């Protein structure tokens, strides 16, 4: 926003990222502490989720449902977590297809630990999704600069 009249500056504006707003653009206003907080928070949440999954597994053992079902549960969570990690990681570099995203909603819910770990590892190097947003913002700025007419500074006399 312009300080004089409160209007937004001409051209495209950066898209905010969850937990970071638009601080990713210039790495200002607490960007580094936010990255640290996101990394610690996502890792702590993943650890807490693993504890909850362990308690669920122990509940299945107490119920004596058998080794095959316990093995199926472990394999299911491992595969879903790996797929969720990959899907989340890819989502940081390109926009996901909305239809595919909707069809994978259940798998991503089961493999939430993988998504949390992807968020943790990405936040060690940048705000999750920063690269994608930066590329899109730079492309939008270039398109805007090309479409904006330039004045040469010379006034022509009209006869």
C-alpha positions in Angstrom: 0.0 0.0 0.0 1.1 3.5 -0.8 1.8 5.6 2.3 0.3 8.7 0.8 -3.2 7.6 -0.3 -3.6 4.0 0.9 -3.9 2.6 -2.6 -2.1 -0.6 -3.5 1.1 -0.3 -5.7 0.7 -0.9 -9.4 1.3 -4.3 -10.7 0.9 -7.8 -9.2 1.1 -8.4 -5.4 2.8 -11.4 -3.8 0.5 -14.2 -2.7 0.7 -14.9 1.1 2.0 -18.2 2.3 0.5 -19.9 5.4 2.4 -18.8 8.6 4.5 -16.4 6.6 2.2 -13.9 4.9 4.2 -12.0 2.4 7.4 -11.9 4.5 8.9 -14.5 2.1 9.3 -11.8 -0.5 12.0 -9.8 1.2 12.7 -12.1 4.2 11.7 -9.4 6.6 9.3 -8.9 9.6 10.4 -12.0 11.5 10.8 -14.4 8.5 13.7 -16.4 10.1 12.0 -16.9 13.5 8.8 -18.0 11.7 10.8 -20.5 9.7 12.4 -21.8 12.9 8.9 -22.0 14.6 7.4 -23.8 11.6 10.3 -26.3 11.6 10.0 -27.0 15.3 6.2 -27.1 15.3 5.9 -29.5 12.4 8.6 -31.8 13.8 6.9 -31.7 17.3 3.5 -32.4 15.7 5.0 -35.3 13.7 6.5 -36.8 16.9 3.3 -36.4 18.8 1.4 -38.1 15.9 3.9 -41.0 16.0 3.2 -41.4 19.7 -0.6 -41.5 19.0 0.0 -44.1 16.3 2.1 -46.1 18.7 -0.7 -46.0 21.3 -3.2 -47.2 18.6 -0.9 -50.0 17.6 -0.6 -51.1 21.3 -4.4 -51.0 21.5 -4.5 -53.4 18.5 -2.0 -55.7 20.3 -4.0 -55.7 23.5 -7.1 -56.6 21.4 -5.2 -59.6 20.1 -6.4 -59.2 16.5 -3.5 -61.1 15.1 -0.1 -60.4 13.5 -1.4 -60.1 10.0 -3.8 -57.2 10.7 -1.0 -55.5 12.8 1.4 -55.9 9.8 -1.3 -54.5 7.4 -1.7 -51.5 9.6 2.0 -50.8 9.8 2.4 -51.2 6.0 -0.6 -49.0 5.3 0.7 -46.1 7.4 4.1 -46.5 6.0 3.0 -46.4 2.4 0.4 -43.6 2.9 3.0 -41.5 4.8 5.5 -42.0 2.0 3.0 -41.0 -0.7 1.8 -38.1 1.4 5.4 -36.9 1.8 6.0 -37.1 -1.9 2.7 -35.3 -2.8 3.3 -32.6 -0.3 6.9 -32.1 -1.4 5.8 -31.9 -5.1 3.2 -29.3 -4.0 6.0 -27.0 -2.9 7.3 -26.8 -6.5 4.2 -26.9 -8.6 0.5 -26.3 -8.2 -1.4 -29.6 -7.5 -4.3 -30.6 -9.7 -7.5 -29.9 -7.8 -9.2 -33.1 -9.0 -6.2 -35.2 -8.0 -6.0 -33.4 -4.7 -9.6 -34.2 -3.9 -9.2 -37.9 -4.8 -6.1 -38.2 -2.6 -7.7 -36.5 0.4 -8.2 -39.8 2.3 -4.7 -41.0 1.6 -3.2 -37.7 2.7 -5.3 -37.9 5.9 -3.9 -41.3 6.7 -0.3 -40.3 5.8 -0.4 -37.0 7.7 3.0 -37.8 9.3 4.6 -37.8 5.9 3.1 -34.4 5.1 4.3 -33.0 8.4 7.8 -34.3 7.7 7.8 -32.8 4.2 6.8 -29.5 5.8 9.7 -29.8 8.3 12.4 -30.6 5.8 11.3 -27.8 3.4 11.2 -25.3 6.2 14.9 -26.0 6.9 15.8 -24.3 3.6 12.9 -21.9 2.8 9.3 -21.2 3.6 7.3 -24.1 2.3 6.1 -23.1 -1.2 8.4 -20.0 -1.3 10.1 -21.1 -4.5 6.8 -21.7 -6.3 5.4 -18.4 -5.2 8.6 -16.5 -6.0 8.6 -17.9 -9.6 4.9 -17.1 -10.1 5.4 -13.6 -8.7 8.5 -12.9 -10.8 6.6 -14.1 -14.0 3.7 -11.9 -13.1 6.0 -8.9 -12.6 7.6 -9.5 -16.0 4.2 -9.8 -17.7 3.1 -6.5 -16.0 6.3 -4.7 -17.0 5.9 -5.8 -20.6 2.2 -4.8 -20.8 2.8 -1.4 -19.1 3.5 1.3 -21.8 6.7 3.2 -21.3 7.0 6.9 -22.0 10.1 8.2 -23.7 10.1 11.4 -21.8 10.0 13.5 -25.0 6.9 15.6 -25.4 5.7 15.8 -29.0 4.3 19.0 -30.3 0.9 18.7 -31.9 0.3 20.9 -34.9 
